[in-house]
């Protein structure tokens, strides 16, 4: 595992596989992906971003929170994440099993990871002291008025179009957003 450290970008993957371990514990069989369960001794050596050992309690907490975040995904997304990250299946193999094209699986995978990242961001920050990156391409996240903009988006009339909000952002905050899809994406993923 990458220096036995949990990194925000790939910590869910690091908990599921150890690329440096090639042999399974005696009496067990592992796939080619060299997976190990969360109670494997290698996980006991995990440290947080600031070097603190995670210990048993946080490990159980990680297991519960990841499980809860996975439960929030739709069935297809959850199955893809489990097969890809925990079972070590390739896109090609998942494609053969599911009948979906590889590019659709890749898009679903990206969407699933965005949802997991959003759902687990607060927990990861509290547990490991790692703050999530705001999306650099999102003008709302980059704005110095991001909290106010988020509140406006949250309180908007869901039956109306985005036009009044786009206009408000333009006039009051000098934030020029050309398409409502930017706000929809921000609301959904950030």
N, C-alpha and C positions, 0 to 999 in steps of 0.2 A: 504494500500500500504506500502511496506517495509519502514517504517519511513518517508513516503512522499518524498522519494529521488529517483531520476532516476539513475539506475545503468546500466552501458554499456551493461552488459551481458543480461539483461532482460528488458530493458526500453521499448521496443515495446510492450511487454506483459503487463507491468505495466500501459501503457497508455490505454490499451483496457479493463482491468478488475480490479475490486477491490474486493479481496477475503474477506475483512472485512465487506462489505456492503451486507446486505441480502435483503433489501427492495428497490423497485424502487420508484422514485419520484411519488407523487400522480398523478393518471391519466395515468401512463405509465406501461407497462409490460416488464419485463426482463426475459431472460432465466435463467436456473439454474446456468449458469456461472457468473451471476451477472455482466453483462457488463454495462458500462456507456459510453456515448459519450464524445468526447474530450472537449465539452463545459460544461460538468457537473461541479458543484462547487468543487468536490473533486480534479479535475485536476488543478484548480486555486491555490491549495495549494502546488503544486509540487515545489520542489527546485532543483537546480542543485547540482552537486557533492560537490561543495564548500559551499553550503548552501544559495546561492543567489536565490531569488524567480525568477521563469521563467517569470511570467507576461503574458499579452495577445499577444504581438508581437512574442515572441519565440514560444508560443503555436501554433500560425498560421503557423509559419515557420516550426515547427515540422510536422504539418499536411501536409503541401505542400511537404516537403522533403520525408516523409514516403510514401506519395502517389506517388511521382516520382520514388522512389526506388522500390515500388511494381510494378509500370508500367514497370520497366526494367526486371522483372521476366517473364518467359514464362507463358502462360495462366494457365497451370495445377499447377505450383508452386504458382502463385498468388492466385488461388482459394483455394488451400490447406492452405496457410497462413491466408487468410481471414476467412475461415471456422474454423480453429483450434484456432487462437488467438483472432479474433474479434467476432466470433459467438459462441465460446466455445464448438465446436463439438469435440468429441473424435475420435481417429483413427478408432475405430470399426465402429462408425456411418458413418464417411466419406468413409470407405471401403465399407460399404453396399450401399451407394449412388453411388459411382463411379465405383465399381466393381474391384478396385485395391486391392491387398493384403496389409495387414497392414505393413509388412516389407518393401514393396516398398514405401508406404506412409512415413514411418519413414526416409528412405533414401532420398526421395524427400524433406522432411521437413528439414533435416540437410543441404542439398545442398542449399535450399532456404535461410535458416538463414545465411549460409556462404556468399551468394551473398549479402543479405541485410546488413550484418555486413561490408562487403567490401565497398559497395556503400554508406553507411552512416557513415563510420569511421571518415572521415574528418569533416563532419557536427557535429557529436557528440563531437569530440575533441574541435572544435571551440565554440560550444554552451555551453557545460557542463564542459569543461576542463578535460575530461576523455580521456586518450590516450589508443588506442586499444592495446591489447596484440599481440605480434607477436606469431605465432604458434610455440610452444616449440619443436615440432617434425620436423620442417622444417630446414634443414641444411643451406639453403640459407638465411633465416631470421636470424638465429643465427650467421652467419658469420660476422666478423668485416668489411668485404668488401661488405656488402649487397647491398649498393647503386650501386657499380660498377657492381656487378653480375646482378642486375635487369636491368641495362642499356644494358649489353651484351645480356641478354635474349630478351629484347625489340627490339634490333636492328638485331636480328638473321635473317638469310635467311629462310623464311617460307617454301621454296621448298626443303631444305636440311634436313638431319636427325639431331638428337641431338648429334651425336657422336663427331663432332668437338668442340661443347660447353662443353661436358663432359670432353673431353681431355684437353681443355684450363683450365677449373676449376681445374682439377687434377694437371696440371703442374705449372700453374702460381699462383694459390691460395691455393694449397694443400688441396683442398676440394674434397673428394672422394664420388661421388654419383653413386650408382650402377645401377640405372634405370632411363630412361628418364621420367617415370611417376612422379618422384619427382619434376622435373622441370616443367612438364605440370601442376601438381597440384599447384605448387607455382605460376606459371604464371596466372592460372585461379582464384585462391582464395586469394592470398596474394598480 
